[in-house]
Amino acid sequence: MRLFTAIDIDGTLRERIAGAVECMRARMDPTVADRLAWVKPESWHITLVFVGEVPDGVAADIAERIAAPFDSSAFRLVFGQPALFPPRGRPRVLWVRVEQGSEQLAVLQQSVVARLEGVPFRREVRPFTPHLTLARVRPRSSGVSRDRLEDLRVDRLGGCTIDHVTLYRSHLSSKGARYAPLVRAQLRSGT
């Protein structure tokens, strides 16, 4: 099973971001927009820990570890402006920055890492950078340079309350990834 843990955004924020993405795409050169693999709004999430492919027995252990409520309090998450990964050179990912709530996300991400201590999977070596992926540059696409993705500013996207962590199973196919929630673990209510 291919697994990851993530933070979900609510429907109102999802619609607002979808509208901003449509405005952004309308301002882009169509040849550039077509070279991006746009993530479907129903698939938007903030990955906390990517586990990857694990045997069913390990997946059951992970689900049990994630299921218990977290000691962190619910918090407000607000998105900022779009940006590009990597910060220099040929862009590979168009994403949205977390403007408020990144400290709480980092604490929550470390709590998930602690719960997965001893579980055999390949750990991420890069520092945790909370973000929402909007699009990926298609492999072997030419003509998608940093300067062709300028002027990506959008109206204020807003935010939502984060009150749970979800363990997802990822199904890969030629039509893209589909995500199925396996376990949701609540955060404490209040801020």
N, C-alpha and C positions, 0 to 999 in steps of 0.2 A: 504494500500500500504506500502511496506517495502522500506525505502529510506535511502540514505547516500549521503554526498557530498565528492568529491574526486578530486585529481589532476591526469591528464592523462599523460602518457609518450609517446613519439613519436615512430613511427615504427622502425626507425634505432636503437634506444636504446633498444627497445623491442627485436629485433633480436639478438643484442649483448648479452643481458642478457640471452636469451634462449640458445645461444651457450655455455655460461659459466655454465648454469645449467646442460646442457647435459654432459659437462666435469666433473662437480662435481658429478653427478650421476654415471658416469663411474668409478670414483675413490672410490665410496662407496661400502660397502659390499651389495650385491644385496638383502639380507634378510632385511637389514635396509632400503634401498631405497624403497622396496615394502611396508614397514609399514608407509610410508609417503604419505599423500594425496597431490599431487603436484598441485599447482594452474596453470591453463592454461594461457599461455602468453597473450592471448586476454583479460583475466580478471585482469591483473596486473594494479594496481592503488595505489595511496597513499590516504588513507581515511583521511579526515579532520574532519568531524563530522558524526558519525553514528546516525541516527534518529530512525530507527527501524520501526515498524508497526504503521501506523497512518491512520485515516479515510480519505476518498477521499477529503473531504472539507479542512482538515488540510493540506493534500498533495498539494492542489491547492494554499493555502496560502504560504506554504514553497516555492513552485516553483516561485511564484510572488516575494517573498523576495530575492531569490537567483538570479533571472534573470538580475537584474541591474548590469552594469559594476562595478568592484571593483576599489577602489582608489589605490590599490597596483600596483607597476610597474612589468612588466614581469621580470623574473629572471632566472638565470642558476641553474640547479639542477644537482648534480653529486653524483653517488652512490659509496659507499666504499665496504667493505668486508662483507660477510655473518656473521650472528650472530644468537644466540638462545634466545628465550623467554621461560621461565624466565631466568634471568642471572645465577641462581644457581638451583640445583635440577634437576628433570626430565624435559627434554625439551618438549615443546608443539608446538613451531612454529620456523621454519627456515625462516629468513628474511634477507634483505639487508639494511645496514645502509645508511643514507643520509650523505654524506661527505661534501657537499657544498650546501647551500640553506636552511638549517634547520631553520635559523633565519627568513627568509622570509616566510617559510611554517608556522612557529608558529604565525607570524603576520597575515597571511591569515586565518589560522584556527580561530584565535580570531575574525577576521572580520566576518566569517561565524557564529560563536557563537553569536555575537552581532546582526546579522540580524535575528537570530532565537529567540531572547529574547521574552518571553511571549508565545511562541509556546509550547503546552503541549507534551513533550516527555521526556524519561529518559536520563538525562545527564550522560556522562562518568565521573567517579570520578578520574580515573588514569590520571597522567600528559600526555600531548600529546607527543608522540614519533613518529616522522615521519619515516616511513619505507615501504618497499615493501615486502609483504609476498610471499615467494616462495613455502612453503609447511607447512602442519600441520601434527603433529603426529596423526595417526588414533586412535580414542578412543579405549581403552583397548588393545593397542599394547604393547607387552612386548619386551624387547630386544633393545629398542631405548634409549640408555643412552648417556649422554654427551660425554663420551670418544669414543663412536662408531660413532660420528659425527665430530670427529676432522679432521684437515687438510682440511678445507673447503675453503682455500684461492683460489681466482680466479684472473685472469688478470684484470687489470683496466677496469672497466665496462663503464666508460665515463658518459656522461650526455646529457641533452637536455634543451631547453628553455621552461619554464612554462609560458603560456600566458592566461590560462583560468581555471575556476573552473566548474566542472560538477556536477549537481544533478542527481543521478542515482536511478532508480527503480530496486530492486533486486527481481528476481523470483527464489524461491527455489524449487528444485525437487530432485528426487532420483539420477539424473544424475549430480547433483551439481548446483551451483548458476549461473544464467545468469543475466547480467546487461544491462539495457536499459537506454540510456541517455534521460533525460526529458528536461533539461535546461542547456545551457552553458553560463556562464557569463565571459566576457573578462576582462583581466587585462590591465592597461595602457601599451602602447608600449614603448619600451626603457628600459634601466636598471638603 
